[in-house]
């Protein structure tokens, strides 16, 4: 089963959900605003994807917290991901042993179709 993590108002999440619906792929959606991913879940994502891919350095939360000025190492960045789940780039999609971050239609076609 496909597991999708994000927030419904995010453009990339909307594109991913539309992709799954268009191709009649079943998925379960986990809303970051209603259910915060566990530290274990975030750590498991980091086994599959690089911190640079998972940490959203372009988003409002990152800028509001002024994290760039702190010059954080990866362990510190991971701690911030645990505290502020809106720092996670969206969507995060789990499918079997794969973890995809963000929406790229060509990658999705290769993985899911």
DSSP file (Angstrom, degrees, kcal/mol; ACC not computed):
  #  RESIDUE AA STRUCTURE BP1 BP2  ACC     N-H-->O    O-->H-N    N-H-->O    O-->H-N    TCO  KAPPA ALPHA  PHI   PSI    X-CA   Y-CA   Z-CA
    1    1 A X              0   0    0      0, 0.0    95,-0.5     0, 0.0     2,-0.4   0.000 360.0 360.0 360.0 141.8    0.0    0.0    0.0
    2    2 A X  E     -a   27   0A   0     24,-1.0    26,-2.4    93,-0.1     2,-0.5  -0.687 360.0-159.5 -83.5 130.6    1.2    3.5   -0.8
    3    3 A X  E     -aB  28  94A   0     91,-2.4    91,-2.8    -2,-0.4     2,-0.5  -0.962   6.1-166.2-112.6 125.9    1.6    5.8    2.2
    4    4 A X  E     -aB  29  93A   0     24,-3.1    26,-3.3    -2,-0.5     2,-0.4  -0.958   2.2-169.2-118.1 128.1    1.6    9.5    1.5
    5    5 A X  E     +aB  30  92A   0     87,-2.9    87,-2.2    -2,-0.5    86,-0.7  -0.943  38.4  76.5-117.5 135.8    2.7   12.1    4.1
    6    6 A X  E    S-a   31   0A   0     24,-2.1    26,-3.2    -2,-0.4    27,-0.4  -0.986  75.8 -63.2 166.3-157.0    2.2   15.8    3.8
    7    7 A X    >   -     0   0    0     -2,-0.3     3,-1.7    24,-0.2     6,-0.2  -0.982  34.8-129.5-126.7 141.9   -0.4   18.6    4.1
    8    8 A X  T 3  S+     0   0    0     -2,-0.4     6,-0.1     1,-0.3    -1,-0.1   0.756 105.0  58.0 -63.6 -26.1   -3.4   18.9    1.8
    9    9 A X  T 3  S+     0   0    0      4,-0.1     2,-0.3     5,-0.0    -1,-0.3   0.574  81.0 107.3 -82.1  -7.9   -2.8   22.5    0.9
   10   10 A X    <>  -     0   0    0     -3,-1.7     4,-2.4     1,-0.1     5,-0.2  -0.549  67.4-141.6 -74.7 130.3    0.7   21.8   -0.5
   11   11 A X  H  > S+     0   0    0     -2,-0.3     4,-2.1     1,-0.2    -1,-0.1   0.881 101.2  49.6 -59.0 -42.3    0.8   22.0   -4.3
   12   12 A X  H  > S+     0   0    0      2,-0.2     4,-2.1     1,-0.2    -1,-0.2   0.871 110.3  50.7 -67.4 -36.5    3.2   19.0   -4.6
   13   13 A X  H  > S+     0   0    0     -6,-0.2     4,-2.8     2,-0.2     5,-0.2   0.922 108.9  51.9 -65.5 -43.6    1.0   16.9   -2.4
   14   14 A X  H  X S+     0   0    0     -4,-2.4     4,-2.4     1,-0.2    -2,-0.2   0.908 109.7  49.6 -58.6 -42.4   -2.0   17.8   -4.5
   15   15 A X  H  X S+     0   0    0     -4,-2.1     4,-2.3     2,-0.2    -1,-0.2   0.910 111.7  48.3 -63.7 -42.3   -0.2   16.7   -7.6
   16   16 A X  H  X S+     0   0    0     -4,-2.1     4,-2.4     2,-0.2    -2,-0.2   0.932 112.5  47.5 -63.9 -46.1    0.8   13.4   -6.0
   17   17 A X  H  X S+     0   0    0     -4,-2.8     4,-2.4     1,-0.2    -1,-0.2   0.883 112.0  50.5 -64.4 -37.9   -2.7   12.7   -4.8
   18   18 A X  H  X S+     0   0    0     -4,-2.4     4,-3.0    -5,-0.2    -1,-0.2   0.903 108.8  52.7 -64.1 -41.7   -4.1   13.5   -8.3
   19   19 A X  H  X S+     0   0    0     -4,-2.3     4,-1.7     2,-0.2    -2,-0.2   0.939 111.4  45.5 -58.3 -48.7   -1.5   11.2   -9.9
   20   20 A X  H  <>S+     0   0    0     -4,-2.4     5,-3.1     1,-0.2    -2,-0.2   0.909 115.2  46.8 -64.0 -41.9   -2.6    8.3   -7.6
   21   21 A X  H ><5S+     0   0    0     -4,-2.4     3,-1.5     3,-0.2    -2,-0.2   0.921 110.3  52.7 -65.5 -44.0   -6.3    9.0   -8.2
   22   22 A X  H 3<5S+     0   0    0     -4,-3.0    -1,-0.2     1,-0.3    -2,-0.2   0.847 114.6  42.2 -60.1 -35.4   -5.9    9.3  -12.0
   23   23 A X  T 3<5S-     0   0    0     -4,-1.7    -1,-0.3    -5,-0.2    -2,-0.2   0.203 112.6-117.9 -99.8  14.8   -4.1    6.0  -12.1
   24   24 A X  T < 5 +     0   0    0     -3,-1.5     2,-0.5     1,-0.2    -3,-0.2   0.861  58.3 157.5  52.4  41.8   -6.5    4.3   -9.7
   25   25 A X      < -     0   0    0     -5,-3.1     2,-0.2    -6,-0.2    -1,-0.2  -0.860  39.3-129.5 -98.8 127.3   -3.7    3.6   -7.2
   26   26 A X        +     0   0    0     -2,-0.5   -24,-1.0    -5,-0.0     2,-0.3  -0.515  37.2 164.0 -75.5 141.1   -4.8    3.1   -3.6
   27   27 A X  E     -a    2   0A   0     -2,-0.2     2,-0.5   -26,-0.1   -24,-0.2  -0.975  34.5-131.6-150.1 162.1   -3.1    5.1   -1.0
   28   28 A X  E     -a    3   0A   0    -26,-2.4   -24,-3.1    -2,-0.3     2,-0.4  -0.984  24.1-145.4-116.7 130.5   -3.4    6.2    2.6
   29   29 A X  E     -a    4   0A   0     -2,-0.5     2,-0.5   -26,-0.2   -24,-0.2  -0.825   8.8-164.8-101.2 132.8   -2.9    9.9    3.4
   30   30 A X  E     -a    5   0A   0    -26,-3.3   -24,-2.1    -2,-0.4     2,-0.6  -0.961  13.9-146.6-116.9 112.8   -1.2   11.1    6.6
   31   31 A X  E >>  -a    6   0A   0     -2,-0.5     4,-3.1   -26,-0.2     3,-1.6  -0.695   3.9-151.6 -85.8 117.8   -1.7   14.8    7.3
   32   32 A X  T 34 S+     0   0    0    -26,-3.2   -25,-0.2    -2,-0.6    -1,-0.2   0.785  97.3  58.3 -56.6 -28.3    1.2   16.4    9.1
   33   33 A X  T 34 S+     0   0    0    -27,-0.4    -1,-0.3     1,-0.2     3,-0.1   0.715 117.4  30.9 -77.7 -18.2   -1.2   18.9   10.6
   34   34 A X  T <4 S+     0   0    0     -3,-1.6     2,-0.4     1,-0.3    -2,-0.2   0.719 129.4  28.3-107.3 -30.2   -3.2   16.2   12.2
   35   35 A X  S  < S-     0   0    0     -4,-3.1     2,-0.3     0, 0.0    -1,-0.3  -0.910  71.8-146.8-141.3 109.5   -0.6   13.4   12.9
   36   36 A X        -     0   0    0     -2,-0.4     2,-0.1    -3,-0.1    -4,-0.1  -0.555  27.7-115.3 -75.5 131.0    3.0   14.2   13.5
   37   37 A X        -     0   0    0     -2,-0.3    -1,-0.1     1,-0.1    48,-0.0  -0.401  35.6-111.1 -66.2 144.6    5.4   11.5   12.2
   38   38 A X     >  -     0   0    0      1,-0.1     4,-2.3    -2,-0.1     5,-0.2  -0.231  21.2-111.7 -70.5 162.3    7.3    9.8   14.9
   39   39 A X  H  > S+     0   0    0      1,-0.2     4,-2.6     2,-0.2     5,-0.2   0.882 121.2  54.5 -59.8 -37.7   11.1   10.2   15.4
   40   40 A X  H  > S+     0   0    0      2,-0.2     4,-2.2     1,-0.2    -1,-0.2   0.893 107.1  49.9 -63.9 -40.1   11.4    6.6   14.3
   41   41 A X  H  > S+     0   0    0      2,-0.2     4,-2.1     1,-0.2    -2,-0.2   0.939 112.3  46.3 -64.0 -47.4    9.5    7.3   11.1
   42   42 A X  H  X S+     0   0    0     -4,-2.3     4,-1.9     1,-0.2    -2,-0.2   0.914 112.1  51.3 -62.8 -42.4   11.6   10.3   10.2
   43   43 A X  H  X S+     0   0    0     -4,-2.6     4,-0.6     1,-0.2    -1,-0.2   0.885 108.1  52.7 -61.3 -38.4   14.8    8.4   11.0
   44   44 A X  H >X S+     0   0    0     -4,-2.2     3,-0.8     1,-0.2     4,-0.7   0.889 106.8  52.3 -66.4 -37.4   13.6    5.5    8.7
   45   45 A X  H >X S+     0   0    0     -4,-2.1     4,-2.3     1,-0.2     3,-1.2   0.899 104.3  57.0 -61.7 -38.7   13.1    8.1    5.9
   46   46 A X  H 3< S+     0   0    0     -4,-1.9    -1,-0.2     1,-0.3    -2,-0.2   0.645  97.2  62.5 -71.2 -13.0   16.7    9.3    6.4
   47   47 A X  H << S+     0   0    0     -3,-0.8    -1,-0.3    -4,-0.6    -2,-0.2   0.759 114.8  34.0 -73.4 -26.0   17.9    5.7    5.8
   48   48 A X  H << S+     0   0    0     -3,-1.2     2,-0.3    -4,-0.7    -2,-0.2   0.739 123.2  35.6-102.4 -28.9   16.5    6.0    2.3
   49   49 A X  S  < S-     0   0    0     -4,-2.3    -1,-0.2    51,-0.1     2,-0.1  -0.932  82.9-105.3-130.8 153.2   16.9    9.6    1.4
   50   50 A X    >>  -     0   0    0     -2,-0.3     4,-1.8     1,-0.1     3,-1.1  -0.373  29.5-116.8 -73.0 150.9   19.6   12.2    2.0
   51   51 A X  H 3> S+     0   0    0      1,-0.3     4,-2.8     2,-0.2    -1,-0.1   0.870 115.8  60.6 -54.3 -39.1   19.0   15.0    4.6
   52   52 A X  H 34 S+     0   0    0      1,-0.2    -1,-0.3     2,-0.2     5,-0.2   0.814 107.9  44.9 -61.1 -29.2   19.3   17.5    1.7
   53   53 A X  H <4 S+     0   0    0     -3,-1.1    -1,-0.2     1,-0.1    -2,-0.2   0.849 117.9  41.7 -81.1 -36.6   16.3   15.9    0.0
   54   54 A X  H  < S+     0   0    0     -4,-1.8    35,-3.3    34,-0.1     2,-0.5   0.847  97.9  77.6 -84.1 -35.3   14.2   15.6    3.2
   55   55 A X  B  < S-D   88   0B   0     -4,-2.8     2,-1.3    33,-0.2    33,-0.2  -0.663  75.1-141.5 -82.5 120.4   14.8   19.0    4.8
   56   56 A X    >   +     0   0    0     31,-3.6     3,-0.6    -2,-0.5     6,-0.4  -0.669  28.5 169.2 -84.5  94.4   12.8   21.8    3.1
   57   57 A X  T 3  S+     0   0    0     -2,-1.3    -1,-0.2    -5,-0.2    11,-0.1   0.511  73.7  58.6 -83.5  -4.8   15.2   24.7    3.1
   58   58 A X  T 3  S+     0   0    0     -3,-0.1    -1,-0.2     4,-0.1    -2,-0.1   0.537  87.5 100.7 -98.1  -8.8   13.0   26.7    0.8
   59   59 A X  S <> S-     0   0    0     -3,-0.6     4,-1.8    28,-0.1     5,-0.2  -0.240  81.7-112.9 -82.9 166.9    9.9   26.7    3.0
   60   60 A X  H  > S+     0   0    0      1,-0.2     4,-3.2     2,-0.2     5,-0.2   0.874 113.3  55.8 -61.6 -42.0    8.5   29.4    5.3
   61   61 A X  H  > S+     0   0    0     25,-0.3     4,-2.2     1,-0.2    -1,-0.2   0.919 107.2  48.9 -62.5 -44.6    9.2   27.4    8.5
   62   62 A X  H  4>S+     0   0    0     -6,-0.4     5,-1.7    24,-0.2     4,-0.4   0.916 116.5  42.9 -59.9 -44.6   12.9   27.0    7.7
   63   63 A X  H ><5S+     0   0    0     -4,-1.8     3,-0.9     1,-0.2    -2,-0.2   0.903 111.8  53.3 -70.2 -41.1   13.2   30.8    7.0
   64   64 A X  H 3<5S+     0   0    0     -4,-3.2    -2,-0.2     1,-0.3    -1,-0.2   0.875 110.9  46.9 -61.9 -38.1   11.0   31.8   10.0
   65   65 A X  T 3<5S-     0   0    0     -4,-2.2    -1,-0.3    -5,-0.2    -2,-0.2   0.544 103.5-135.8 -81.0  -7.0   13.2   29.8   12.3
   66   66 A X  T X 5 +     0   0    0     -3,-0.9     3,-0.5    -4,-0.4     4,-0.5   0.880  45.7 158.6  54.9  43.3   16.3   31.3   10.7
   67   67 A X  G >>X +     0   0    0     -5,-1.7     3,-0.9     1,-0.2     4,-0.6   0.773  61.0  67.6 -70.7 -26.7   18.0   27.8   10.6
   68   68 A X  G >45S+     0   0    0     -6,-0.3     3,-1.2     1,-0.2    -1,-0.2   0.897  96.5  55.4 -59.7 -38.8   20.4   28.8    7.9
   69   69 A X  G <45S+     0   0    0     -3,-0.5    -1,-0.2     1,-0.2    -2,-0.2   0.727  99.2  62.0 -66.7 -21.6   22.2   31.2   10.3
   70   70 A X  G <45S-     0   0    0     -3,-0.9    -1,-0.2    -4,-0.5    -2,-0.2   0.644  92.5-145.2 -80.8 -14.1   22.7   28.3   12.8
   71   71 A X  T <<5 -     0   0    0     -3,-1.2    -3,-0.1    -4,-0.6     2,-0.1   0.943  28.1-161.2  48.1  60.0   24.9   26.3   10.3
   72   72 A X      < -     0   0    0     -5,-0.5    -1,-0.1     1,-0.1     2,-0.1  -0.371  13.6-132.8 -76.9 145.9   23.5   23.0   11.6
   73   73 A X     >  -     0   0    0     -2,-0.1     4,-2.4     1,-0.1     5,-0.2  -0.399  39.3 -94.4 -83.6 174.1   25.1   19.6   11.2
   74   74 A X  H  > S+     0   0    0      1,-0.2     4,-2.4     2,-0.2     5,-0.2   0.856 124.8  54.6 -63.0 -35.8   23.0   16.7   10.1
   75   75 A X  H  > S+     0   0    0      2,-0.2     4,-1.8     1,-0.2    -1,-0.2   0.911 111.1  45.6 -63.5 -41.1   22.3   15.5   13.6
   76   76 A X  H  > S+     0   0    0      2,-0.2     4,-1.9     1,-0.2    -2,-0.2   0.886 111.2  52.4 -68.7 -39.1   21.0   18.9   14.6
   77   77 A X  H  X S+     0   0    0     -4,-2.4     4,-2.1     1,-0.2    -2,-0.2   0.912 107.7  52.4 -61.5 -41.5   18.9   19.1   11.4
   78   78 A X  H  X S+     0   0    0     -4,-2.4     4,-1.8     1,-0.2    -1,-0.2   0.895 106.3  53.1 -62.7 -40.2   17.4   15.8   12.3
   79   79 A X  H  X S+     0   0    0     -4,-1.8     4,-1.7     1,-0.2    -1,-0.2   0.893 108.2  50.9 -60.9 -39.5   16.5   17.0   15.7
   80   80 A X  H  X S+     0   0    0     -4,-1.9     4,-3.1     1,-0.2    -2,-0.2   0.884 105.8  55.0 -65.6 -37.9   14.7   20.0   14.1
   81   81 A X  H  < S+     0   0    0     -4,-2.1    -1,-0.2     1,-0.2    -2,-0.2   0.879 107.2  51.4 -61.6 -36.3   12.8   17.6   11.8
   82   82 A X  H  < S+     0   0    0     -4,-1.8     3,-0.3     1,-0.2    -1,-0.2   0.888 117.2  38.9 -65.2 -39.2   11.6   15.8   14.9
   83   83 A X  H  < S+     0   0    0     -4,-1.7     2,-0.5     1,-0.2    -2,-0.2   0.873 124.6  34.2 -79.8 -38.6   10.4   19.1   16.5
   84   84 A X    ><  -     0   0    0     -4,-3.1     3,-2.2    -5,-0.1    -1,-0.2  -0.820  60.7-177.6-125.2  88.9    9.0   20.9   13.4
   85   85 A X  G >  S+     0   0    0     -2,-0.5     3,-1.5     1,-0.3    -1,-0.1   0.686  79.0  71.8 -65.7 -15.8    7.4   18.4   11.0
   86   86 A X  G 3  S+     0   0    0      1,-0.3    -1,-0.3   -54,-0.1   -25,-0.3   0.502  83.1  72.3 -77.2  -0.8    6.6   21.3    8.5
   87   87 A X  G <  S+     0   0    0     -3,-2.2   -31,-3.6    -7,-0.2     2,-0.4   0.570  77.2 100.5 -80.9 -10.2   10.4   21.4    7.8
   88   88 A X  B <  S-D   55   0B   0     -3,-1.5   -33,-0.2   -33,-0.2   -34,-0.1  -0.627  81.9-119.7 -80.8 127.7    9.9   18.1    6.0
   89   89 A X        -     0   0    0    -35,-3.3     2,-0.3    -2,-0.4    13,-0.2  -0.399  49.7 -87.2 -64.7 142.8    9.8   18.4    2.2
   90   90 A X  S    S+     0   0    0     11,-0.1    13,-0.3    -4,-0.1   -84,-0.1  -0.819  89.8  22.4-122.5 155.0    6.5   17.2    0.9
   91   91 A X        -     0   0    0    -86,-0.7    11,-2.8    -2,-0.3     2,-0.5   0.691  59.6-168.7 -77.6 160.1    5.1   14.8   -0.1
   92   92 A X  E     -BC   5 101A   0    -87,-2.2   -87,-2.9     9,-0.2     2,-0.5  -0.971  13.4-167.2-105.0 126.2    6.9   11.9    1.5
   93   93 A X  E     -BC   4 100A   0      7,-3.0     7,-2.8    -2,-0.5     2,-0.5  -0.964   8.8-162.9-121.5 125.3    5.7    8.7   -0.2
   94   94 A X  E     +BC   3  99A   0    -91,-2.8   -91,-2.4    -2,-0.5     2,-0.3  -0.902  15.9 165.4-105.2 133.8    6.4    5.2    1.1
   95   95 A X  E >   - C   0  98A   0      3,-2.2     3,-2.3    -2,-0.5     2,-0.3  -0.834  65.8 -52.4-149.3 106.2    6.0    2.2   -1.3
   96   96 A X  T 3  S-     0   0    0    -95,-0.5    -1,-0.1    -2,-0.3     0, 0.0  -0.487 123.4 -19.4  61.6-124.6    7.4   -1.1   -0.3
   97   97 A X  T 3  S+     0   0    0     -2,-0.3    -1,-0.3    -3,-0.1     2,-0.3   0.406 119.4 100.4 -92.2   1.0   11.1   -0.4    0.5
   98   98 A X  E <   -C   95   0A   0     -3,-2.3    -3,-2.2    13,-0.0     2,-0.4  -0.631  49.6-168.8 -92.3 146.2   11.1    2.9   -1.5
   99   99 A X  E     -C   94   0A   0     -2,-0.3     2,-0.4    -5,-0.2    -5,-0.2  -0.982   8.2-171.6-130.5 120.8   10.8    6.4    0.0
  100  100 A X  E     -C   93   0A   0     -7,-2.8    -7,-3.0    -2,-0.4     2,-0.4  -0.900   5.9-159.3-111.9 141.4   10.2    9.3   -2.5
  101  101 A X  E     -C   92   0A   0     -2,-0.4    -9,-0.2    -9,-0.2   -11,-0.1  -0.983  58.7  -0.2-123.4 130.0   10.3   12.9   -1.5
  102  102 A X  S    S-     0   0    0    -11,-2.8     2,-0.5    -2,-0.4   -11,-0.3  -0.224  91.6 -71.9  85.4 178.7    8.6   15.6   -3.6
  103  103 A X        +     0   0    0    -13,-0.3     2,-0.4    -2,-0.1   -90,-0.0  -0.963  48.1 160.7-118.7 124.3    6.6   15.1   -6.7
  104  104 A X     >  -     0   0    0     -2,-0.5     4,-2.6     1,-0.1     3,-0.3  -0.908  25.8-154.8-138.2 108.9    8.2   14.2  -10.1
  105  105 A X  H  > S+     0   0    0     -2,-0.4     4,-2.7     1,-0.2     5,-0.2   0.853  93.0  52.2 -56.2 -40.5    5.7   12.7  -12.5
  106  106 A X  H  > S+     0   0    0      2,-0.2     4,-1.9     1,-0.2    -1,-0.2   0.906 111.6  46.0 -65.4 -40.9    8.3   10.8  -14.5
  107  107 A X  H  > S+     0   0    0     -3,-0.3     4,-2.0     2,-0.2     5,-0.2   0.922 112.4  51.4 -65.3 -43.6    9.8    9.2  -11.4
  108  108 A X  H  X>S+     0   0    0     -4,-2.6     4,-3.2     1,-0.2     5,-0.5   0.910 108.3  51.7 -60.0 -42.9    6.2    8.3  -10.2
  109  109 A X  H  X5S+     0   0    0     -4,-2.7     4,-1.6     1,-0.2    -1,-0.2   0.912 111.0  48.4 -60.4 -42.0    5.4    6.7  -13.5
  110  110 A X  H  <5S+     0   0    0     -4,-1.9    -1,-0.2    -5,-0.2    -2,-0.2   0.840 120.0  36.8 -66.8 -34.0    8.6    4.6  -13.3
  111  111 A X  H  <5S+     0   0    0     -4,-2.0    -2,-0.2    -5,-0.1    -1,-0.2   0.887 128.3  27.9 -85.3 -42.8    7.8    3.5   -9.7
  112  112 A X  H  <5       0   0    0     -4,-3.2    -3,-0.2    -5,-0.2    -2,-0.2   0.654 360.0 360.0-102.1 -18.0    4.1    3.1   -9.7
  113  113 A X     <<       0   0    0     -4,-1.6    -3,-0.1    -5,-0.5    -1,-0.1   0.451 360.0 360.0-107.2 360.0    3.0    2.3  -13.2
